[in-house]
Amino acid sequence: MKIRFSFSDQDFTATLYDNVSARDFASMLPLDIEVSDYSTNEKIAYLPRKLNPEARGPFPNPAIGDICYYVPWGNLVLYHGDYSSIRDLVRLGRIDGGVEPILTRGTYPMRITRIS
């Protein structure tokens, strides 16, 4: 499934994986939430409800551009830097193309929609 993220002057797509957690996330779309920087390698956004954590990690080959869900906090994570897979992460999908759009620093309203 393809989804679109829009915030600030950024607009980019991502592909969700076929797992129960990603399907649960997709069922929430369209979604208007706030995205902000966290640490030096990620942007985060709190979801309106918890997702099904069935697909939780650890998983192989964590990579820049991954879209994950952090189970304890109930937040979406967009990785623009290296990270390690841990038990409390669920990989939901990947950003299509490069991560340049999520390098924009700051806190912004963000809209996430389904495109296919």
C-alpha positions as CSV (number, residue, x, y, z in Angstrom):
1,M,0.0,0.0,0.0
2,K,1.2,3.5,-0.9
3,I,0.7,6.4,1.4
4,R,1.5,10.2,1.3
5,F,3.0,12.4,4.0
6,S,2.6,16.1,3.8
7,F,4.1,18.6,6.3
8,S,5.7,22.1,6.0
9,D,6.6,22.3,2.3
10,Q,7.4,18.6,2.1
11,D,5.4,16.0,0.3
12,F,6.6,12.4,-0.1
13,T,5.3,8.9,-0.4
14,A,6.0,5.6,1.4
15,T,5.2,2.0,0.9
16,L,3.7,0.1,3.8
17,Y,4.6,-3.6,4.4
18,D,2.0,-6.3,4.5
19,N,1.8,-7.0,8.2
20,V,-1.0,-6.8,10.8
21,S,0.6,-3.6,12.4
22,A,0.9,-1.8,9.1
23,R,-2.7,-2.7,8.1
24,D,-3.8,-1.4,11.5
25,F,-2.0,1.9,10.9
26,A,-3.5,2.2,7.4
27,S,-7.0,1.8,8.9
28,M,-6.4,5.1,10.7
29,L,-5.9,7.1,7.4
30,P,-6.4,9.9,6.6
31,L,-4.7,11.2,9.7
32,D,-3.7,14.7,10.9
33,I,-1.0,14.7,13.5
34,E,2.0,16.7,14.6
35,V,5.5,15.6,13.6
36,S,8.7,16.7,15.4
37,D,12.4,16.0,15.7
38,Y,13.5,13.5,18.3
39,S,17.2,12.8,18.9
40,T,19.5,13.2,15.9
41,N,18.2,10.4,13.7
42,E,14.4,10.5,13.6
43,K,11.1,12.4,13.5
44,I,8.2,11.2,15.6
45,A,4.5,11.7,15.7
46,Y,2.0,10.4,18.3
47,L,-0.9,8.4,17.0
48,P,-4.4,8.8,18.3
49,R,-4.5,5.2,19.5
50,K,-2.2,2.2,20.0
51,L,-1.5,-0.1,17.1
52,N,-1.6,-3.9,17.1
53,P,2.1,-4.8,18.0
54,E,2.0,-8.3,16.5
55,A,4.8,-7.5,14.0
56,R,7.2,-6.2,16.7
57,G,10.9,-6.7,16.4
58,P,13.7,-7.1,16.5
59,F,13.9,-7.4,12.7
60,P,16.8,-7.7,10.3
61,N,18.5,-4.9,8.4
62,P,17.2,-1.7,10.0
63,A,17.8,1.0,7.4
64,I,17.5,4.8,7.0
65,G,14.1,5.5,5.5
66,D,12.3,2.9,7.7
67,I,8.9,3.9,9.1
68,C,8.4,2.2,12.5
69,Y,6.0,2.2,15.4
70,Y,7.5,2.4,18.9
71,V,5.2,0.3,21.1
72,P,5.8,1.8,24.6
73,W,5.0,5.4,23.6
74,G,2.5,4.6,20.8
75,N,4.3,6.8,18.3
76,L,5.2,6.7,14.6
77,V,8.9,7.0,13.9
78,L,10.5,8.2,10.6
79,Y,14.2,7.3,10.5
80,H,16.6,9.6,8.7
81,G,19.7,8.3,10.4
82,D,21.1,5.0,11.5
83,Y,19.3,3.1,14.3
84,S,19.1,-0.4,15.9
85,S,16.2,-2.7,15.8
86,I,14.8,-3.5,19.2
87,R,12.0,-5.6,20.6
88,D,9.7,-2.6,21.1
89,L,9.9,-1.5,17.4
90,V,7.5,-2.5,14.7
91,R,8.6,-1.9,11.1
92,L,5.6,-0.6,9.2
93,G,7.2,0.4,5.8
94,R,9.7,2.5,4.0
95,I,10.0,6.0,2.6
96,D,10.0,5.9,-1.3
97,G,13.1,7.6,-2.6
98,G,15.5,9.5,-0.3
99,V,15.0,10.8,3.2
100,E,15.6,14.5,2.3
101,P,12.0,15.5,3.0
102,I,12.2,14.5,6.7
103,L,15.5,16.4,7.3
104,T,13.4,19.6,7.6
105,R,13.9,20.5,11.3
106,G,11.1,21.6,13.5
107,T,7.6,20.7,14.6
108,Y,4.8,20.8,12.0
109,P,1.2,19.6,11.4
110,M,1.4,16.6,9.2
111,R,-1.2,14.9,7.1
112,I,-0.9,11.2,6.1
113,T,-3.2,9.8,3.4
114,R,-3.7,6.6,1.5
115,I,-3.0,6.7,-2.2
116,S,-3.4,3.1,-3.2
